[in-house]
Amino acid sequence: MDRHTLLTPTVVEPLLRGRFGRPYLWVESCASTQDLLRDPGFPEGAVAVTEHQTAGRGRAGRGWEDIAGSSLLCSLLLRPDEARPVQQLSLVAGLAVAETVEESRDAAGIKWPNDVLLRGRKVAGVLLESSGGVVVCGIGINVSQAEGELPAATPVPAGSLGSVTGHAPDRTELLATLLEVLEHRYDAWRGSGLAPMLDELEARNVLRGRRVEVGGEHGVAEHIAGDGRLALRRSDGTAVLVGSGEIRCPTSVGHQRRMDAPRTPDVSD
């Protein structure tokens, strides 16, 4: 466990710049950080962090592989208002992660609904698990894995911040920045919903113009709609909004470098 400084409370708590991360729970290894926040008594903003997960979870029942000390693995407890669709938090968190990991010359892409890409490589993912008004938002970021240490045969080629950019950032500052940005985005979403973030999400939308299959629908992905669903244009020209499902693309997914992509008006079912 000597690849990086351990993300212990003594190291991380002095760097926290907001209410997220309080309380801060750290264990050297666990099955999943999602499981560490099951206690209903935890307040909003509680964070669980580990160096290694033995049974990390991804979407659609897939696992999340990591090498001890090489990733940022954390879960955040949220208590969103009932008026806001919980599913939108995947995009809110994804946008916060994208902002945290991107470089000035390379904008991070978002593969709807929950993956973050740099230069066409998946470097991070978001997992939401909700029950009884509580949402546990799990975030995994590949930080320093070398090319040969990353999972193979994944739907989107895997990468780490180090393997993609040539520089692996310090995980302690990365975590502090992530929690600060995520708190800002979450508070904005609670106050105004997803609408103010749509242009930024669309600028990072790596699926736009791609032929995809999702939720039993086939078509060309268009924009991210105002409620967070993905707009598809079927082969017969009709439009549909898809709210969930596993995305399948016949070709590899890249990402956009431009940050000023226009947003197409929403379509209806």
N, C-alpha and C positions, 0 to 999 in steps of 0.2 A: 504494500500500500504506500509506496514511496514515490509514485509518479507525480503527486501533487501534494500541496498542503491539504490536510484534512479539513473538511467543512464543518468544524466543530463550532458550538456556540461562542466559545471564547474568541475565535477568529472572525466569525461572520457578524455577530450581533453589533459590534462597534461600527460596522459599515452600513447598517440598515438606515434608510432615510425616510421611512414612513411607518404606517401601522402594520403593513404586511410583514410577516415574519415574527410576529409576537402572539403567542409563544413560538419559540423556535425549537423544534424537536430534531435531534440528530442521532442516528445509529450507524455503526460502521457497516452493517450488512442487515438486510431484511428481505422477506419475500417480495414485498412491494410497498413503496411509500404510501400508496392509496390506503393500505390496511392500517397504517399508523394513526389515521385521523377518524377512526370509527366512533370514538367517544363523542356522544352528542353534546357533551358539556364544553367542548372546545369552542372558543369564540371565532368569529369571522376573522380571517387573516392568519390563523394558525398555519404553520408550515412544517412539513416533515421532509427531511433530507437524508440521503444515505450515499455511501460510496459505491455500493454494489447491491443490485437486486438479484435474488436467486430465482424469482418467478415474476419478472416484470411483465406488465400487460400492455398490449396495444389494442387498436380497434379490431373489430370483427374476430375477436378471440385469438389474435396473433400474439406472440410473445415479443418482448423487447429485450434484446441482447445487449450486454455491456461488459466491459472489462473494468475491474475495480480501480477507482481513482481516475478514470479516463473520461467520464461523462458528468453532466450535471443532471441529477435525478431528484426531483422534488414534487411534492403535492401541496396544494393550497386549499384550505377550507373556505367556502363562500356560502353566504346566505342571501341569495338574490331576491329581489321583490317578485312576487307572483305575477306581476303585470308584464314582466319581461320573459320572453321565451328562453328557457335554459339552453337550448341548442345553439343559440347565438354566441354563447360563451366560447365555443370552439374557435370562432373567428376572432372574437375579442382577444383571447389568449394568443392565438396564432399571430395576430398583428403585433402584439407586444413582444413575442419571441422574435419575430422578423426584425423589428426595430432594434432589438438588443444585439442580434448576431450579425447584422449586415455591416458591410464596410461602405465607406463613402463612395467608392467607385463601383460597387456591386450591390444593387438592391436585392434583398432576399425575396423570393417568391413564395406565394401561398398556394398550395394545392388543396382546393376545397375538399373537405371542410376543416382539416386539422393538421396538415403537414407543412413544414417550412423547408424550403430548398435554397441552396446557394449554388449557382452555376450548374443547375440541373441535378444536383445531388441532394438527397434528403438528409438534413442535418438535425432535424428536430421534429417532434410530434407531440400532440396534445390528446389527452384522454379525459373525458368527463364521466363521472359516475354520480348519480343523484338519487336521493332518497329522503322523504320527509322534509322537503324544503331546504335540505343541505346539499351542496354540490362540492364534490372533491375533484379538483382540477389537477390532473397529473401532467407534468411536463418533463420530457427527456430531451437533452441536447447532447449530441456527440461532440466532444471537445478536442481530445488529443489523440484519438485512435489513428494508427498508421493504416495505410490502404489495406494491408493484409489482415488487419484486425477487425475489419468491418464485416457485417453480415453480407453474404453473397445471395444471388438469386432472389432479390427483393423486387416488388412491383416497380419501385423507383430506385435507381442505384443509390446506395448509401454513401454518405460522406461524413467527415468530421470537420469542425472549423479548422483544425490543423492541416488535414489532408487537402482541403479545398483551397485554403488561402495561404498555406505555408506558415501560418502563425496560430498557435493555440493560446487563447487568452487565459488570464488567471481566473480560475473558477470562482474564487471568493468575490471578486469585483463583478464578474459576470452574473452571479446570483443576486448580489445587491442591486445591480442595475435592472435585472429582470423584474424583481419584486417592485421596484420603484415605478418602472414603466407600466407593469401590469396593474398596479394600484391606480395609476392615473387613467388608464384605458377603462378599467372596470368602473370607476367612479363616473366617468363620462358616459358610459353605456347605461348605468343606472339612472342617470339624470336625463339623457336625451335619446336613449336607444341606439340602434346600429346606424341610423341614417347619417350622422356626421362622419362616420368612418368609411362609408361606401366608396368614395373616390380613392382613398388610400388602399382599401382592399382590392379594388378593381385594378389599380396600377400594378399590383403584385399577383394578379390572377393568372397563374400559369396554364390553366385549362382553357382559357378563351381561345376559340378557333380550333380546338382539338376535337376529334371524334371520340366519344366516350360512351360507355355503358354504365348505367347507375340506376339502382332501384327498379330494374326491369325495363328501363327506358333506354333507347339508343338515339343518339343525335350528336350534333355539334354543340359543344359547350359555349355559352355566351357569357352574360354578365352574372354577378352575384346580386340577387334581388334584394329589395329593401328589408325583407324579413329574414334574410340570411340563406334563403334557398338558392339553388343553382338553376339558372335558366338554360334549357336545352332547346335546340331547333331540330325537330324531327326531319327525316328525309322527305316527307310530304309537305314540308313547309310550316306545319303547325308547331306551336310552342308549348312547352310544359315547364313547370317549376318542380324541382326534385328536392325533397327535404332531408333525405337520408339515404344511405346505401353505400356499398363499396364501389369505388370508382375503378373502372377498368379502361385502359387506354391501349390501342393497338400499337402505338409508337411511344418512344421515350418522351418524358415531359421535361422541358427546359424551364427557363424563367425569363421574365422581362427585365431589362435593365432600365427602361424608361419609367419614370414615376408620374407621368402626366397622362396616362391612358384615359380616354373619355369613357363615361359610363352610359350604357344604353338604357333607355327607359324600361321599367319593369314590365313583364308580360304576365298575364293571368292564366290560371289553369284552363 
